[in-house]
């Protein structure tokens, strides 16, 4: 059985990994949008303008899910003193 301190540590590392991935994805889309858009529009047959909407939707959804299911429980456990 997992203890509260182990769960806190797990959520802490999951937060670090998820936030790092979110930052990497955001940086790639901001600074390499043309390259990424041209490759993915050819791969999936989607218009580049539609891809920009899908990128924004992905990043916003991923951020909300990460904050709600990973970061918030971690902060709650830390506030409880675990």
C-alpha positions as CSV (number, residue, x, y, z in Angstrom):
1,X,0.0,0.0,0.0
2,X,1.3,3.5,-0.8
3,X,1.7,5.9,2.0
4,X,0.9,9.6,1.9
5,X,4.5,10.6,1.8
6,X,5.1,8.3,-1.2
7,X,2.1,9.7,-3.0
8,X,3.3,13.3,-2.3
9,X,6.7,12.4,-3.8
10,X,5.1,10.7,-6.8
11,X,2.9,13.7,-7.5
12,X,5.8,16.0,-7.1
13,X,7.9,14.3,-9.7
14,X,4.9,13.9,-12.0
15,X,4.3,17.7,-11.6
16,X,7.9,18.4,-12.6
17,X,7.8,16.1,-15.6
18,X,4.4,17.4,-16.8
19,X,5.3,21.0,-16.4
20,X,8.7,20.4,-18.2
21,X,6.8,18.7,-21.1
22,X,4.3,21.6,-21.2
23,X,7.1,24.1,-21.4
24,X,8.9,22.2,-24.1
25,X,5.7,21.9,-26.2
26,X,4.9,25.6,-25.8
27,X,8.5,26.6,-26.7
28,X,8.5,24.4,-29.8
29,X,5.1,25.8,-31.0
30,X,6.1,29.4,-30.3
31,X,9.6,29.3,-31.8
32,X,9.2,26.5,-34.4
33,X,5.6,27.0,-35.5
34,X,6.4,27.1,-39.3
35,X,8.6,24.0,-39.3
36,X,6.2,22.0,-37.1
37,X,3.1,23.1,-39.0
38,X,4.6,22.2,-42.4
39,X,5.6,18.8,-41.2
40,X,2.4,18.0,-39.5
41,X,0.1,19.4,-42.1
42,X,1.8,17.1,-44.7
43,X,1.6,14.1,-42.3
44,X,-2.0,14.5,-41.3
45,X,-3.5,16.4,-44.3
46,X,-4.7,19.3,-42.1
47,X,-4.6,23.0,-43.1
48,X,-1.9,25.0,-41.3
49,X,-4.4,27.5,-40.0
50,X,-6.5,24.7,-38.5
51,X,-3.3,23.3,-36.9
52,X,-2.7,26.5,-35.0
53,X,-6.2,26.1,-33.4
54,X,-5.4,22.5,-32.6
55,X,-2.0,23.4,-31.0
56,X,-3.7,26.0,-28.8
57,X,-6.4,23.6,-27.8
58,X,-3.8,20.9,-27.0
59,X,-1.7,23.2,-24.8
60,X,-4.7,24.7,-23.0
61,X,-6.2,21.3,-22.3
62,X,-2.9,19.8,-21.2
63,X,-2.3,22.7,-18.9
64,X,-5.7,22.4,-17.2
65,X,-5.4,18.6,-16.8
66,X,-1.9,18.9,-15.3
67,X,-3.0,21.6,-12.9
68,X,-6.2,19.9,-11.8
69,X,-5.0,16.3,-11.5
70,X,-1.3,16.6,-10.7
71,X,-0.3,20.0,-9.3
72,X,-3.4,20.7,-7.2
73,X,-3.3,17.3,-5.3
74,X,0.4,17.7,-4.8
75,X,0.0,21.2,-3.3
76,X,-2.9,19.9,-1.1
77,X,-0.8,17.1,0.3
78,X,2.1,19.5,0.9
79,X,-0.2,21.9,2.7
80,X,-1.4,19.0,4.9
81,X,2.2,18.5,5.9
82,X,3.0,15.3,4.1
